[in-house]
Structure formats: C-alpha cells, structure tokens
Amino acid sequence: MIREEKPSILIDTDVAIDFLRGKEYAKKLLEGLWEKDTAHISILSVYELFAIVQEFFCKKVLNLF
C-alpha cells in the first residue's frame, strides 16, 4: 500500500503568537492549514510559547504583592 504524503508547514513562533493574540491574518492562515492537517509547530516554538506564558503569569503574581 502506497501512502500519499501531505505537505507539511512548520509554523513560526511569531505567527503562533499572533494567532493567540487574535490577529486576523494569522487566524486565516492557521485555520486553513489546521483544517488540512498540514500545520505543525516545533518543540522549540512550544518551549518559547510556554516561556512567554510563564513570564506573563509570574509578573501577574508578583504584582499581587
């Protein structure tokens, strides 16, 4: 059985951040790619996104004191 390979698009961290911020261009781009199951994100981008979220919440917590 021969498997047909789908194209694979690696999403840049900046585009992922823009998507999370609700930027229209990123929403249109990524929603289309995810529907086709062609969008992927690297482990480095996942790490960067977690670091940004962690920094944001640490600042929020520190501002409580």
ZADRENZA-213336 format. One record per residue: residue number from 1; residue in three letters; x, y, z negated of N, C-alpha, C in turn. Coordinates in pm, 1 decimal. Example, Ala and Ser with C-alpha at 12.3 -4.5 7.8 and 13.67 -1.06 7.14 Angstrom:
! ZADRENZA-213336
1:ALA:1319.0:-569.0:-780.0:1230.0:-450.0:-780.0:1320.0:-330.0:-780.0 $
2:SER:1285.0:-225.0:-708.0:1367.0:-106.0:-714.0:1290.0:3.0:-787.0 $
***
This chain:
! ZADRENZA-213336
1:MET:83.3:-118.3:0.0:0.0:0.0:0.0:88.0:125.0:0.0 $
2:ILE:65.7:212.4:94.4:142.1:336.7:105.1:66.1:447.0:32.8 $
3:ARG:135.7:514.1:-56.1:76.1:623.5:-131.4:106.9:755.7:-63.7 $
4:GLU:6.3:838.1:-46.6:27.4:969.8:12.5:70.1:1065.8:-97.9 $
5:GLU:181.7:1131.6:-76.9:233.8:1226.0:-175.6:164.7:1361.7:-159.8 $
6:LYS:124.5:1418.5:-272.9:66.3:1552.3:-274.3:179.9:1653.4:-289.3 $
7:PRO:161.4:1772.1:-232.4:262.3:1875.5:-257.7:260.8:1912.6:-405.8 $
8:SER:374.0:1954.3:-455.3:387.8:1988.4:-596.1:441.6:2130.0:-608.0 $
9:ILE:373.2:2212.3:-686.7:413.1:2351.2:-706.0:453.7:2369.5:-851.4 $
10:LEU:574.5:2419.7:-874.5:621.9:2446.6:-1009.3:588.9:2591.9:-1044.1 $
11:ILE:511.5:2610.0:-1150.4:464.1:2742.4:-1189.3:569.1:2811.5:-1275.8 $
12:ASP:602.0:2934.5:-1240.1:696.5:3015.2:-1315.6:633.2:3060.4:-1447.3 $
13:THR:714.8:3077.8:-1549.9:665.2:3119.5:-1680.8:591.8:3252.7:-1672.5 $
14:ASP:642.8:3346.1:-1594.1:577.6:3477.2:-1582.0:436.7:3465.0:-1526.1 $
15:VAL:416.9:3376.8:-1431.3:283.5:3355.3:-1374.3:192.2:3290.6:-1478.3 $
16:ALA:245.4:3195.8:-1555.4:165.9:3132.2:-1661.0:124.2:3234.9:-1766.3 $
17:ILE:214.7:3324.8:-1802.5:182.5:3430.6:-1899.2:74.9:3522.9:-1842.6 $
18:ASP:89.8:3561.0:-1717.9:-11.5:3646.8:-1655.5:-147.3:3577.9:-1652.3 $
19:PHE:-148.4:3447.8:-1628.5:-273.7:3372.4:-1631.2:-337.3:3378.6:-1770.1 $
20:LEU:-255.8:3356.6:-1872.7:-306.5:3359.8:-2009.8:-353.9:3499.0:-2049.7 $
21:ARG:-297.6:3601.3:-1988.2:-339.5:3739.5:-2014.3:-460.9:3779.6:-1930.5 $
22:GLY:-504.8:3689.4:-1843.5:-625.5:3714.7:-1764.8:-604.8:3794.8:-1638.0 $
23:LYS:-481.5:3802.1:-1590.0:-455.6:3875.6:-1465.3:-522.5:3802.5:-1349.3 $
24:GLU:-593.9:3877.2:-1269.2:-677.5:3818.8:-1163.9:-596.7:3739.7:-1060.5 $
25:TYR:-482.1:3792.4:-1017.5:-403.7:3721.5:-915.1:-360.1:3583.3:-965.8 $
26:ALA:-320.5:3577.2:-1093.3:-273.8:3450.6:-1149.5:-389.4:3352.3:-1165.8 $
27:LYS:-505.7:3402.8:-1207.4:-622.4:3315.9:-1221.3:-659.1:3252.7:-1087.5 $
28:LYS:-664.0:3334.1:-982.7:-699.6:3281.8:-850.0:-596.1:3180.6:-801.4 $
29:LEU:-469.8:3213.4:-818.2:-362.2:3125.9:-772.1:-364.2:2991.7:-845.3 $
30:LEU:-366.7:2997.0:-977.7:-354.8:2873.6:-1054.6:-481.0:2789.1:-1052.1 $
31:GLU:-597.2:2850.7:-1054.1:-720.7:2771.8:-1049.0:-727.4:2690.8:-920.3 $
32:GLY:-686.7:2752.2:-810.2:-685.2:2680.6:-682.4:-587.6:2564.0:-683.6 $
33:LEU:-470.1:2586.3:-741.2:-369.0:2480.5:-746.1:-409.8:2368.8:-841.9 $
34:TRP:-470.6:2404.3:-955.1:-511.9:2302.0:-1051.0:-626.1:2217.1:-996.5 $
35:GLU:-715.6:2279.6:-920.8:-824.8:2202.5:-859.5:-770.4:2096.5:-764.7 $
36:LYS:-661.1:2129.0:-697.5:-598.4:2034.9:-604.2:-498.6:1942.9:-674.1 $
37:ASP:-479.7:1963.4:-804.8:-385.7:1885.0:-884.5:-243.3:1894.8:-829.5 $
38:THR:-204.0:2017.8:-793.6:-69.6:2037.8:-739.8:15.6:2129.9:-826.1 $
39:ALA:-43.4:2194.2:-927.6:31.0:2286.3:-1013.3:97.5:2210.0:-1127.4 $
40:HIS:222.7:2243.1:-1152.5:298.2:2181.2:-1261.1:377.6:2288.9:-1333.0 $
41:ILE:410.1:2262.8:-1458.2:489.6:2356.6:-1536.8:605.5:2278.9:-1598.6 $
42:SER:722.1:2340.2:-1599.0:840.5:2270.3:-1650.5:840.5:2270.7:-1802.8 $
43:ILE:916.7:2180.1:-1860.1:929.1:2172.8:-2005.6:993.4:2300.7:-2058.8 $
44:LEU:1080.3:2363.5:-1981.4:1141.0:2489.7:-2022.9:1035.2:2599.1:-2032.4 $
45:SER:943.4:2603.2:-1936.8:835.1:2700.7:-1942.2:743.3:2675.5:-2061.2 $
46:VAL:716.9:2549.0:-2091.3:635.3:2514.8:-2208.7:704.8:2566.1:-2334.3 $
47:TYR:835.0:2544.8:-2343.6:912.9:2592.4:-2457.9:903.6:2744.4:-2469.7 $
48:GLU:919.8:2814.6:-2357.4:912.9:2960.7:-2358.9:775.2:3009.3:-2403.4 $
49:LEU:670.5:2944.2:-2356.7:535.1:2983.6:-2396.3:513.2:2961.1:-2546.2 $
50:PHE:558.7:2848.6:-2598.3:546.3:2823.5:-2742.0:625.6:2925.9:-2822.8 $
51:ALA:744.0:2963.1:-2775.0:826.1:3061.6:-2845.8:756.0:3196.8:-2850.6 $
52:ILE:691.4:3235.3:-2742.3:617.8:3361.5:-2738.0:501.6:3358.9:-2836.0 $
53:VAL:426.9:3249.9:-2836.2:313.2:3236.6:-2927.2:361.2:3237.4:-3071.7 $
54:GLN:467.5:3165.3:-3100.3:521.2:3159.5:-3236.6:564.2:3298.8:-3282.5 $
55:GLU:634.0:3371.4:-3197.4:678.8:3507.1:-3232.7:558.6:3597.7:-3260.1 $
56:PHE:456.4:3587.4:-3177.6:335.8:3668.1:-3194.5:271.7:3641.4:-3330.1 $
57:PHE:252.7:3514.2:-3364.3:187.3:3480.2:-3490.2:275.0:3511.5:-3611.4 $
58:CYS:405.7:3496.8:-3599.0:494.3:3533.4:-3709.4:483.6:3682.5:-3738.6 $
59:LYS:478.8:3765.1:-3635.3:462.7:3909.4:-3655.2:328.6:3940.1:-3721.1 $
60:LYS:222.5:3871.1:-3679.9:91.2:3890.9:-3739.3:92.6:3856.1:-3888.4 $
61:VAL:154.4:3745.2:-3922.8:160.0:3701.0:-4062.9:243.3:3798.2:-4145.6 $
62:LEU:358.1:3839.6:-4092.9:445.3:3932.0:-4165.8:377.5:4066.7:-4189.3 $
63:ASN:291.0:4107.4:-4097.8:219.5:4233.6:-4113.2:114.1:4226.8:-4224.0 $
64:LEU:80.1:4106.0:-4268.6:-15.8:4091.6:-4376.7:44.5:4127.6:-4511.3 $
65:PHE:177.9:4125.0:-4520.6:245.5:4150.8:-4648.2:303.2:4289.5:-4656.4 $
***
